[in-house]
Structures are given as structure tokens and as C-alpha cells.
Amino acid sequence: MDKELRDNMKSKEYPSKMKFINYVVDHIEYRSNLDFDESEVSIDFDIRPEFMQGENDQDLIVVLDVDIFKDAEKNNYPFEMSLRLVGYFKVTDSYEKDKFKANALAIMYPYVRSIVTSYTANANVNPLILPLININAFIESRKNQKNK
């Protein structure tokens, strides 16, 4: 990168109206399926997001409950795993809250992927890398499921 471009980037500010404060792994559970027959399986996972207001209008909280390979023994999956990730955000008064869900999920989902990959690698199974997802399509799909 040339010096002029670097200097120009330093001088401009691109403030976000949303700030990611922190996340906490609230719960994680892993259970091996010792009867797994080593056959190839497709990744089966479910994400259930919940969006909440914090102590004031600027504090927003996202809870992601994730189930991976649910009912492992019944479905011949190598393991089953569940986790709950809680994310804390602050927004400005002018922030359009209808954009919050997609932005918050786009920020938090990579943490879910990383946790699952690290945990499974350390559990001495093939590390599981959750696929990338289209966040907007995911939100729309969840909205359609609720309307049924």
C-alpha cells in the first residue's frame, strides 16, 4: 500500500453507529457418539437467535443458541454439541434497529464457527468447520417459519 493511500485512510473516519462490546460463551456441551460407524455425514446444525433490549435504548443483546448434530446416536452423527453465545452491543440513537439483527449475526457467527472448530479439534475428532451462511436469507427464513 502506498504512503498517500495509508495517510488518506488514517485521516478519514468511518464511525459505526453500532459497537460490538463483547461476547460470552454462556453454555457449551459436547457429547461423543461412541457408536458412530464412521460413515460420511452432512453437517446438521441449527441456530436460534434471540434479540433483546439491554438496560437502555442503546444497549442491545443477542443470544445465539446453536445445536450441532442433534440426537447423534439416533442419527449416526459423530457427536452432538450445543452452545449458547451472548453478544453485547451499543448503538447510537440514530441507528436503524431493523438493521441490527443482520449486522449482529454477521458479527457473532464467525465466533460460533471458531469455537466449534477449536472445540472439536481439541476433542480429538475431525475439526468441524461450520459453513458460511447468507445472514439475510437466514433471517428471512426464520421470519417465514414464525409466520407459519
Secondary structure as GFF3:
##gff-version 3
##sequence-region A 1 148
A	DSSP	alpha_helix	3	11	.	.	.	ID=ss1
A	DSSP	beta_strand	18	32	.	.	.	ID=ss2
A	DSSP	beta_strand	45	53	.	.	.	ID=ss3
A	DSSP	beta_strand	59	68	.	.	.	ID=ss4
A	DSSP	alpha_helix	72	75	.	.	.	ID=ss5
A	DSSP	beta_strand	79	91	.	.	.	ID=ss6
A	DSSP	three_ten_helix	97	99	.	.	.	ID=ss7
A	DSSP	alpha_helix	100	122	.	.	.	ID=ss8
A	DSSP	alpha_helix	135	147	.	.	.	ID=ss9
###
